[in-house]
Amino acid sequence: ISLAHVKVAQPCTEATQTPAFDEYVLVIEGKMKVFVGSKKPELRPRAHMDEEPFDLTAGPGETLWLPRGHRYRYTFPEKCQYAAICMPAFHPSLANREEDAKEE
């Protein structure tokens, strides 16, 4: 298990990822948007090929549960602080980031 207090200083979008851990997020300040899935079925994880993509949004005091094995892209439209709990513990090799992904 890992716990992180994350501070996002300015609006940004992170690389798309398909984590091998469950993540629980509590937004403390600001807003967090998470795009789940892909518009292109061939980019969806095999177990979720038939699922349409959707967005999740959380603000202060709200939580998100992001189960492992789904494809996520995190966007922060403004300064944000959040607490993240990952099980098993976060490690970059478990995040499965798509650094070069241009499409969703």
DSSP file with accessible surface (Angstrom, degrees, kcal/mol):
  #  RESIDUE AA STRUCTURE BP1 BP2  ACC     N-H-->O    O-->H-N    N-H-->O    O-->H-N    TCO  KAPPA ALPHA  PHI   PSI    X-CA   Y-CA   Z-CA
    1    1 A I              0   0  142      0, 0.0     2,-0.3     0, 0.0    86,-0.2   0.000 360.0 360.0 360.0 144.0    0.0    0.0    0.0
    2    2 A S  E     -A   86   0A  32     84,-1.9    84,-2.2    86,-0.2     2,-0.4  -0.981 360.0-159.9-135.4 152.0    1.2    3.5   -0.7
    3    3 A L  E     -A   85   0A 131     -2,-0.3     2,-0.4    82,-0.2    82,-0.2  -0.999  13.3-179.2-130.5 131.3   -0.2    6.9    0.3
    4    4 A A  E     -A   84   0A  45     80,-2.4    80,-2.6    -2,-0.4     2,-0.7  -0.989  24.2-149.6-133.0 142.2    0.8   10.2   -1.5
    5    5 A H  E     -A   83   0A 106     -2,-0.4     2,-0.4    78,-0.2    78,-0.2  -0.951  29.3-163.1-105.4 110.5   -0.2   13.8   -1.0
    6    6 A V  E     -A   82   0A  40     76,-3.2    76,-2.2    -2,-0.7     2,-0.5  -0.821  11.5-165.8-104.8 132.7    0.0   15.2   -4.5
    7    7 A K  E     -A   81   0A 147     -2,-0.4     2,-0.6    74,-0.2    74,-0.2  -0.971   2.5-164.4-119.1 117.6    0.2   18.9   -5.3
    8    8 A V  E     -A   80   0A  15     72,-3.5    72,-2.1    -2,-0.5     4,-0.0  -0.908   2.4-167.6-101.9 114.4   -0.5   20.0   -8.9
    9    9 A A        +     0   0   86     -2,-0.6    70,-0.2    70,-0.2    -1,-0.1   0.753  65.3   7.6 -78.7 -26.6    0.7   23.6   -9.3
   10   10 A Q  S    S-     0   0  140     68,-0.2    68,-0.2    70,-0.1    -1,-0.1  -0.966  96.1 -67.1-151.2 162.7   -0.9   24.5  -12.6
   11   11 A P        +     0   0   82      0, 0.0     2,-0.3     0, 0.0    68,-0.1  -0.237  67.4 143.4 -54.0 137.8   -3.3   23.0  -15.2
   12   12 A C  E     -D   76   0B  53     64,-1.7    64,-3.3    66,-0.2     2,-0.4  -0.981  43.5-129.4-165.6 168.3   -2.0   19.9  -16.9
   13   13 A T  E     -D   75   0B  81     -2,-0.3    62,-0.2    62,-0.2     2,-0.1  -0.999  24.6-141.4-128.4 131.8   -2.8   16.5  -18.3
   14   14 A E        -     0   0   48     60,-2.7     3,-0.1    -2,-0.4    60,-0.0  -0.471  34.5 -83.5 -86.8 164.6   -0.8   13.4  -17.4
   15   15 A A        -     0   0   23     -2,-0.1    59,-0.4     1,-0.1    84,-0.1  -0.321  53.5 -99.3 -62.4 145.0    0.2   10.6  -19.7
   16   16 A T  E     -E   98   0B   4     82,-0.5    82,-3.3    85,-0.2     2,-0.3  -0.385  50.6-176.6 -63.3 145.0   -2.5    7.9  -20.3
   17   17 A Q  E     -EF  97  72B   5     55,-2.8    55,-3.4    80,-0.3    80,-0.2  -0.978  34.6-153.9-145.0 157.5   -2.0    4.8  -18.1
   18   18 A T        -     0   0   31     78,-1.0    53,-0.2    77,-0.9    50,-0.1  -0.795  36.0-155.0-127.3  82.0   -3.4    1.4  -17.5
   19   19 A P        -     0   0    3      0, 0.0    50,-2.8     0, 0.0    76,-0.2  -0.251  22.0-146.4 -68.9 151.1   -2.3    0.8  -13.9
   20   20 A A  S    S+     0   0   38     74,-2.8     2,-0.3    48,-0.2    75,-0.1  -0.138  81.3  68.0-100.9  31.3   -1.8   -2.6  -12.2
   21   21 A F  S    S-     0   0    1     73,-0.2     2,-0.3    45,-0.1    48,-0.1  -0.978  84.2-113.5-143.8 154.7   -3.0   -1.2   -8.9
   22   22 A D  E     -B   87   0A  28     65,-3.0    65,-2.3    -2,-0.3     2,-0.4  -0.736  33.5-157.3 -84.3 140.8   -6.3    0.1   -7.5
   23   23 A E  E     -BC  86  66A  14     43,-2.1    43,-3.2    -2,-0.3     2,-0.5  -0.984  11.8-165.9-127.0 132.0   -6.2    3.8   -6.6
   24   24 A Y  E     -BC  85  65A  94     61,-2.7    61,-2.7    -2,-0.4     2,-0.4  -0.971  15.7-165.7-112.7 127.0   -8.4    5.7   -4.2
   25   25 A V  E     -BC  84  64A   3     39,-2.7    39,-2.1    -2,-0.5     2,-0.5  -0.953  14.8-170.5-122.0 133.4   -8.3    9.5   -4.6
   26   26 A L  E     -BC  83  63A  74     57,-2.5    57,-2.6    -2,-0.4     2,-0.5  -0.984  20.3-142.7-118.4 116.5   -9.6   12.2   -2.2
   27   27 A V  E     +B   82   0A   0     35,-2.5    34,-2.8    -2,-0.5    35,-0.3  -0.683  21.7 176.5 -80.6 126.7   -9.5   15.7   -3.7
   28   28 A I  E     +     0   0A  79     53,-2.8     2,-0.3    -2,-0.5    54,-0.2   0.802  67.4   2.9 -96.5 -40.4   -8.5   18.2   -1.1
   29   29 A E  E    S+B   81   0A  72     52,-1.9    52,-2.3    31,-0.1    -1,-0.4  -0.996 111.3   4.3-149.3 144.2   -8.4   21.4   -3.3
   30   30 A G  S    S-     0   0    9     -2,-0.3     2,-0.3    50,-0.2    50,-0.2  -0.436  88.0 -60.6  83.6-154.4   -9.2   22.2   -6.9
   31   31 A K        -     0   0   80     48,-0.4    47,-0.5    47,-0.2     2,-0.4  -0.989  34.3-163.7-139.4 145.3  -10.6   19.8   -9.5
   32   32 A M  E     -G   58   0B   0     26,-2.4    26,-2.4    -2,-0.3     2,-0.4  -0.993   5.9-166.5-129.3 130.8   -9.5   16.5  -11.0
   33   33 A K  E     -GH  57  75B  87     42,-3.1    42,-3.2    -2,-0.4     2,-0.5  -0.962   2.4-165.6-117.1 139.8  -11.0   15.0  -14.2
   34   34 A V  E     -GH  56  74B   0     22,-2.9    22,-2.5    -2,-0.4     2,-0.5  -0.985   8.9-153.8-128.7 120.4  -10.3   11.4  -15.3
   35   35 A F  E     -GH  55  73B  17     38,-2.7    38,-1.8    -2,-0.5     2,-0.5  -0.831  17.8-157.5 -89.3 125.7  -11.1   10.1  -18.8
   36   36 A V  E     -GH  54  72B   5     18,-3.4    18,-2.0    -2,-0.5    36,-0.2  -0.922  50.3  -6.8-111.8 126.5  -11.7    6.4  -18.6
   37   37 A G  S    S-     0   0   13     34,-3.2     2,-0.3    -2,-0.5    15,-0.1  -0.599  81.3 -83.5  98.9-156.5  -11.3    4.2  -21.6
   38   38 A S        -     0   0    0     13,-0.3     6,-0.1    -2,-0.2    66,-0.1  -0.985  12.1-133.5-153.3 145.9  -10.6    5.1  -25.2
   39   39 A K  S    S+     0   0  148     65,-5.1    -1,-0.1    -2,-0.3     3,-0.1   0.764  99.4  69.7 -70.2 -24.0  -12.6    6.2  -28.2
   40   40 A K  S >  S-     0   0   92     64,-0.3     3,-2.2     1,-0.2     4,-0.4  -0.848  76.1-152.6 -97.0 112.8  -10.7    3.6  -30.2
   41   41 A P  G >  S+     0   0   58      0, 0.0     3,-1.6     0, 0.0    -1,-0.2   0.846  93.0  64.3 -53.4 -33.9  -11.7    0.0  -29.2
   42   42 A E  G 3  S+     0   0  133      1,-0.3     4,-0.1    -3,-0.1     7,-0.1   0.707 100.8  52.3 -67.6 -14.7   -8.2   -1.3  -30.2
   43   43 A L  G <  S+     0   0   69     -3,-2.2    -1,-0.3     6,-0.1    -6,-0.1   0.497  89.2  99.9 -95.9  -5.0   -6.6    0.8  -27.5
   44   44 A R  S <  S-     0   0   19     -3,-1.6     5,-0.1    -4,-0.4    26,-0.1  -0.550  88.1 -96.5 -79.3 145.8   -8.9   -0.5  -24.7
   45   45 A P    >   -     0   0   28      0, 0.0     3,-2.6     0, 0.0     4,-0.1  -0.301  39.3-111.2 -56.9 145.0   -7.6   -3.2  -22.4
   46   46 A R  G >  S+     0   0  227      1,-0.3     3,-1.2     2,-0.2     4,-0.2   0.856 117.3  54.9 -49.5 -41.2   -8.8   -6.6  -23.5
   47   47 A A  G 3  S+     0   0   86      1,-0.3    -1,-0.3    22,-0.1     3,-0.1   0.636 115.2  39.9 -71.1 -10.2  -11.1   -7.0  -20.6
   48   48 A H  G X  S+     0   0   34     -3,-2.6     3,-1.6    21,-0.1    -1,-0.3   0.070  72.9 124.3-127.4  25.5  -12.9   -3.7  -21.4
   49   49 A M  T <  S+     0   0   73     -3,-1.2    -5,-0.1     1,-0.3    -1,-0.1   0.813  77.8  46.8 -57.2 -34.7  -13.0   -3.8  -25.2
   50   50 A D  T 3  S+     0   0  156     -4,-0.2     2,-0.4    -3,-0.1    -1,-0.3   0.433  89.1 105.0 -92.4   1.5  -16.8   -3.4  -25.3
   51   51 A E    <   -     0   0   82     -3,-1.6   -13,-0.3   -10,-0.1    -3,-0.1  -0.681  66.9-132.3 -89.9 133.2  -17.0   -0.5  -22.8
   52   52 A E        -     0   0  142     -2,-0.4   -13,-0.1     1,-0.1    -2,-0.1  -0.534  31.5-104.9 -76.1 147.1  -17.6    3.1  -24.1
   53   53 A P        +     0   0   31      0, 0.0     2,-0.3     0, 0.0   -16,-0.2  -0.311  43.5 175.8 -70.5 157.0  -15.3    5.8  -22.7
   54   54 A F  E     -G   36   0B  98    -18,-2.0   -18,-3.4   -20,-0.0     2,-0.3  -0.966  24.1-117.5-154.5 166.5  -16.6    8.2  -20.0
   55   55 A D  E     -G   35   0B 108     -2,-0.3     2,-0.4   -20,-0.2   -20,-0.2  -0.872  15.7-163.0-111.4 145.5  -15.4   11.0  -17.8
   56   56 A L  E     -G   34   0B  52    -22,-2.5   -22,-2.9    -2,-0.3     2,-0.4  -0.955   8.2-169.3-120.1 144.0  -15.2   11.3  -14.0
   57   57 A T  E     -G   33   0B  72     -2,-0.4     2,-0.4   -24,-0.2   -24,-0.2  -0.999   4.4-177.9-134.8 138.1  -14.8   14.6  -12.1
   58   58 A A  E     -G   32   0B   0    -26,-2.4   -26,-2.4    -2,-0.4     3,-0.1  -0.999   0.7-176.0-136.6 140.6  -14.1   15.2   -8.5
   59   59 A G    >   -     0   0   11     -2,-0.4     3,-2.5   -28,-0.2   -32,-0.4  -0.535  52.5 -34.2-117.9-171.6  -13.8   18.4   -6.4
   60   60 A P  T 3  S+     0   0   87      0, 0.0   -32,-0.2     0, 0.0    -1,-0.2  -0.152 130.3  10.5 -51.9 129.3  -12.9   19.2   -2.8
   61   61 A G  T 3  S+     0   0   63    -34,-2.8     2,-0.3     1,-0.3   -33,-0.1   0.376 103.3 116.1  83.8  -4.0  -14.1   16.5   -0.4
   62   62 A E    <   -     0   0  105     -3,-2.5   -35,-2.5   -35,-0.3     2,-0.3  -0.683  49.9-150.0 -99.8 153.9  -15.0   14.1   -3.2
   63   63 A T  E     -C   26   0A 101     -2,-0.3     2,-0.4   -37,-0.2   -37,-0.2  -0.841   6.2-159.0-121.6 157.4  -13.5   10.7   -3.9
   64   64 A L  E     -C   25   0A  19    -39,-2.1   -39,-2.7    -2,-0.3     2,-0.5  -0.988   7.8-152.1-130.9 143.5  -12.8    8.5   -6.8
   65   65 A W  E     -C   24   0A 139     -2,-0.4   -41,-0.2   -41,-0.2    -2,-0.0  -0.983  13.2-174.5-113.2 120.8  -12.1    4.8   -7.0
   66   66 A L  E     -C   23   0A   1    -43,-3.2   -43,-2.1    -2,-0.5   -45,-0.1  -0.860  14.3-152.6-118.1  92.3  -10.0    3.9  -10.0
   67   67 A P    >   -     0   0   27      0, 0.0     3,-0.9     0, 0.0   -45,-0.2  -0.322  25.6 -96.9 -69.9 148.7   -9.7    0.1  -10.2
   68   68 A R  T 3  S+     0   0  114      1,-0.2   -48,-0.2   -48,-0.1   -46,-0.1  -0.112 101.4  40.9 -57.2 156.1   -6.7   -1.5  -11.8
   69   69 A G  T 3  S+     0   0   28    -50,-2.8     2,-0.3     1,-0.3    -1,-0.2   0.403  86.4 109.5  86.9  -2.7   -6.8   -2.7  -15.4
   70   70 A H  S <  S-     0   0   33     -3,-0.9     2,-0.5   -51,-0.2    -1,-0.3  -0.709  72.0-114.2-100.1 160.1   -8.7    0.3  -16.9
   71   71 A R        -     0   0    2     -2,-0.3   -34,-3.2   -53,-0.2     2,-0.3  -0.830  41.3-178.8 -97.4 124.1   -7.2    2.9  -19.1
   72   72 A Y  E     -FH  17  36B   4    -55,-3.4   -55,-2.8    -2,-0.5     2,-0.4  -0.931  23.7-169.5-126.7 148.1   -7.1    6.4  -17.5
   73   73 A R  E     - H   0  35B  60    -38,-1.8   -38,-2.7    -2,-0.3     2,-0.4  -0.971  19.5-149.6-133.7 119.6   -6.0    9.9  -18.4
   74   74 A Y  E     - H   0  34B   2     -2,-0.4   -60,-2.7   -59,-0.4     2,-0.4  -0.750  14.2-174.6 -91.4 132.4   -5.8   12.5  -15.6
   75   75 A T  E     -DH  13  33B  37    -42,-3.2   -42,-3.1    -2,-0.4   -62,-0.2  -0.987  12.5-163.6-127.4 137.6   -6.5   16.1  -16.3
   76   76 A F  E     -D   12   0B   1    -64,-3.3   -64,-1.7    -2,-0.4   -44,-0.2  -0.931   3.3-174.2-119.5 101.5   -6.2   19.0  -13.8
   77   77 A P  S    S+     0   0   54      0, 0.0     2,-0.3     0, 0.0    -1,-0.1   0.607  74.3   7.9 -73.4  -8.7   -8.0   22.1  -15.2
   78   78 A E  S    S-     0   0   88    -47,-0.5   -47,-0.2   -68,-0.2   -68,-0.2  -0.923 107.8 -52.0-155.8 174.0   -6.7   24.2  -12.3
   79   79 A K        -     0   0  123     -2,-0.3   -48,-0.4   -70,-0.2     2,-0.3  -0.280  66.3-178.3 -52.6 140.8   -4.4   24.0   -9.3
   80   80 A C  E     -A    8   0A   0    -72,-2.1   -72,-3.5   -50,-0.2     2,-0.4  -0.997  26.4-164.8-149.2 147.9   -5.2   20.8   -7.3
   81   81 A Q  E     +AB   7  29A  43    -52,-2.3   -53,-2.8    -2,-0.3   -52,-1.9  -0.998  22.8 162.1-130.2 137.7   -4.3   18.9   -4.2
   82   82 A Y  E     -AB   6  27A  10    -76,-2.2   -76,-3.2    -2,-0.4     2,-0.4  -0.987  33.7-129.7-151.3 157.7   -5.3   15.3   -3.6
   83   83 A A  E     -AB   5  26A  24    -57,-2.6   -57,-2.5    -2,-0.3     2,-0.4  -0.928  25.5-164.7-106.7 134.2   -4.4   12.3   -1.5
   84   84 A A  E     -AB   4  25A   5    -80,-2.6   -80,-2.4    -2,-0.4     2,-0.5  -0.986   9.1-167.6-124.3 131.2   -3.9    9.0   -3.4
   85   85 A I  E     -AB   3  24A  64    -61,-2.7   -61,-2.7    -2,-0.4     2,-0.4  -0.979  12.5-167.7-114.5 126.0   -3.9    5.5   -1.9
   86   86 A C  E     -AB   2  23A   5    -84,-2.2   -84,-1.9    -2,-0.5   -63,-0.2  -0.947  11.7-136.9-118.6 137.5   -2.6    2.7   -4.2
   87   87 A M  E    S+ B   0  22A  71    -65,-2.3   -65,-3.0    -2,-0.4     2,-0.2  -0.973  96.4  26.2-136.9 119.1   -2.9   -1.0   -3.6
   88   88 A P  S    S-     0   0   60      0, 0.0   -86,-0.2     0, 0.0     3,-0.1   0.681 125.5 -84.8 -65.0 176.6   -0.5   -2.6   -4.2
   89   89 A A        -     0   0   39     -2,-0.2    -2,-0.2   -88,-0.2     5,-0.1  -0.101  50.7 -96.3 -54.2 143.6    1.9    0.3   -3.6
   90   90 A F        +     0   0   87     -4,-0.2    -1,-0.1     3,-0.0   -87,-0.1  -0.336  49.2 165.1 -59.2 139.3    2.5    2.7   -6.5
   91   91 A H    >>  -     0   0  100     -3,-0.1     3,-2.1     1,-0.1     4,-0.8  -0.937  44.3-122.6-151.6 138.3    5.6    2.0   -8.6
   92   92 A P  H >> S+     0   0   86      0, 0.0     3,-0.9     0, 0.0     4,-0.7   0.848 112.5  58.5 -51.9 -34.8    6.3    3.6  -12.0
   93   93 A S  H 34 S+     0   0   80      1,-0.2     3,-0.1     2,-0.2    -3,-0.0   0.741 105.5  50.1 -69.2 -19.9    6.6    0.1  -13.6
   94   94 A L  H <4 S+     0   0   53     -3,-2.1   -74,-2.8     1,-0.2    -1,-0.2   0.586  96.4  70.1 -90.6 -11.6    3.0   -0.7  -12.4
   95   95 A A  H << S-     0   0    0     -3,-0.9   -77,-0.9    -4,-0.8    -2,-0.2   0.790  82.8-154.0 -76.8 -27.2    1.5    2.5  -13.9
   96   96 A N     <  -     0   0   84     -4,-0.7   -78,-1.0   -79,-0.2     2,-0.1   0.944  20.2-164.6  51.4  55.3    2.0    1.3  -17.5
   97   97 A R  E     -E   17   0B  95     -5,-0.4     2,-0.8   -80,-0.2   -80,-0.3  -0.440  21.0-144.2 -73.8 144.7    2.2    4.9  -18.8
   98   98 A E  E >   +E   16   0B  55    -82,-3.3     3,-1.7     1,-0.2   -82,-0.5  -0.734  22.9 177.0-106.1  78.2    1.8    5.6  -22.5
   99   99 A E  T 3  S+     0   0  130     -2,-0.8    -1,-0.2     1,-0.3   -82,-0.0   0.792  78.7  41.9 -57.7 -30.5    4.2    8.4  -22.9
  100  100 A D  T 3  S+     0   0  136     -3,-0.1    -1,-0.3   -84,-0.1     2,-0.2   0.391  79.9 129.0-100.2   4.2    3.8    8.7  -26.6
  101  101 A A    <   +     0   0   38     -3,-1.7   -85,-0.2     1,-0.2    -3,-0.1  -0.431  22.9 168.4 -65.9 125.1    0.0    8.3  -26.8
  102  102 A K        +     0   0  191     -2,-0.2     2,-0.3     0, 0.0    -1,-0.2   0.548  57.4  61.0-107.9 -17.6   -1.5   11.2  -28.8
  103  103 A E              0   0   47      1,-0.1   -63,-0.0   -63,-0.0     0, 0.0  -0.817 360.0 360.0-115.3 153.9   -5.1    9.8  -29.2
  104  104 A E              0   0   26     -2,-0.3   -65,-5.1   -66,-0.1   -64,-0.3   0.195 360.0 360.0-131.9 360.0   -7.8    8.8  -26.9
